[in-house]
């Protein structure tokens, strides 16, 4: 089943985000290599694809996991969680309808 992982950035966490980014992307690329990733990306804090020093307000990942518990465990081990980038992470089941 698919799950949505929604991370909300802690205020002032841009420097931590940049430091943890390579390890974070490595984990997401592993999901992609396994054919389990639907999409992933950050939420710019301002209406600009490159928000510069404004940074980001969080991130979204939609991927396949065997269970909600597996998705939660994966999310909890993410470098953005362990390094304090995210102040809150929500994991929910997701049913993909479109595109086919």
C-alpha positions in Angstrom: 0.0 0.0 0.0 1.0 3.6 -0.5 1.7 6.0 2.4 2.1 9.8 2.6 4.9 11.0 4.8 4.5 14.7 5.5 7.3 16.4 7.4 7.0 19.9 8.8 10.2 21.9 9.2 11.2 23.3 12.6 11.7 27.1 12.5 15.3 28.1 11.5 16.2 24.5 10.4 17.5 25.4 6.9 21.2 24.9 7.9 20.4 21.5 9.4 18.4 20.6 6.3 21.3 21.3 4.0 23.6 19.3 6.1 21.3 16.3 6.3 20.2 16.5 2.7 22.6 14.0 1.1 21.7 11.2 3.5 18.0 12.1 3.2 18.2 11.9 -0.6 20.1 8.6 -0.5 17.2 7.0 1.4 14.7 8.4 -1.0 16.7 7.2 -4.0 16.8 3.7 -2.5 12.9 3.8 -2.5 13.1 4.9 -6.2 15.6 2.2 -7.1 13.2 -0.4 -5.5 10.3 1.0 -7.6 8.4 2.1 -4.4 8.6 5.9 -4.8 5.6 7.8 -6.3 6.9 11.3 -5.6 9.0 13.3 -3.2 9.9 16.9 -2.7 10.1 19.9 -0.4 7.6 22.7 0.2 9.3 26.1 -0.5 8.6 28.6 2.2 7.9 31.2 -0.4 6.2 31.1 -3.8 9.5 30.3 -5.6 11.1 27.0 -6.7 14.4 28.3 -5.2 13.4 30.0 -2.0 17.0 30.9 -1.0 17.4 31.9 2.6 13.6 31.7 3.1 14.1 27.9 3.1 11.4 25.3 3.2 8.4 24.6 5.4 8.5 20.8 5.0 8.5 17.9 2.6 6.2 15.3 1.1 7.0 11.7 0.2 4.5 9.2 -1.3 5.9 5.7 -1.4 4.9 2.1 -1.0 5.5 0.2 2.2 4.2 -3.2 3.5 2.4 -1.5 6.4 1.7 1.7 8.2 4.1 0.6 10.9 6.8 0.1 8.3 6.2 3.5 6.8 6.3 5.1 10.3 9.5 3.3 11.2 11.1 4.4 7.9 10.0 8.0 8.5 11.3 8.0 12.1 14.8 6.9 10.9 15.0 9.7 8.3 18.0 12.1 8.7 15.6 15.0 8.6 14.0 13.6 11.7 17.1 12.5 13.6 18.9 15.8 12.9 16.0 18.0 14.0 14.9 19.4 10.6 11.4 18.2 11.1 9.4 19.3 14.1 6.5 17.0 13.2 6.0 14.0 10.9 2.6 12.6 9.8 2.3 9.3 8.1 -1.1 8.3 6.5 -2.3 5.5 4.2 -2.8 6.8 0.6 -4.9 5.4 -2.2 -3.6 6.4 -5.6 -6.4 7.0 -8.1 -4.9 9.1 -10.9 -2.9 9.0 -13.0 -3.5 5.4 -13.9 
